[in-house]
Amino acid sequence: MAKKRSRDLSGEWVENTVRANVDRVVLRLARDEAFAGARIGGARFDLDTGKVVFHPA
């Protein structure tokens, strides 16, 4: 789980957990045969700013 993996990282726990979850979902989609050949990227919607932040591939 993302929250367990990010528990001991330095920095803000919530931000680290969100990033870990995005990475986890991207990996799951990339392994799914239904998305074979698709380019998959991670992003999140920031509630404070109203902007979408894309994560590096």
N, C-alpha and C positions, 0 to 999 in steps of 0.2 A: 504494500500500500504506500501511496505517496507520502502520507503523513508520517509514517514510521521511517521511511528512507530519508526524510528531510529533517528529522528531529535533532540530529547532532550537527547539522551544517551551521556555519556562521552566517550571520545576517538575519533578516526578518523571517520568522517561521512561516507565516502565511504565504509570503511571496515564494519562498523555497518550495512549499507544498504545492502551490498552483503550478509552478514550473515543472516539478516532478510529475504531476498528474498529466500535464500536457504532453510531456515526453512519453509517458506510459501509454497514453491513448494513441499517439502517433505510431509508436512501435506496434501496437495491436492492430491498427488499421493496415500498416505496411505488410504485416504477416498474413492478412486475410486475402484469400484467393479472389474474392469479389473485387478487390482493388488492384489486382495485378496490372502492372504497367502504369498505374496512376502515380502522379507526383503528389505526395502528402506532406503538408507542412502544419506546424502547430501555431496556434494563436489564442489569445484570450481577450475578453472584453473587460476593460477596466471600468468598474462602476463609479469610481471617483472622477474620472476624466471624460467618460463616455467614448473613449477611443479603443480601437482594436490594436493590440500589441502583438506583432508576429515574433515567434521564437526562431532562432537560427536552426537550420536543418542539421 
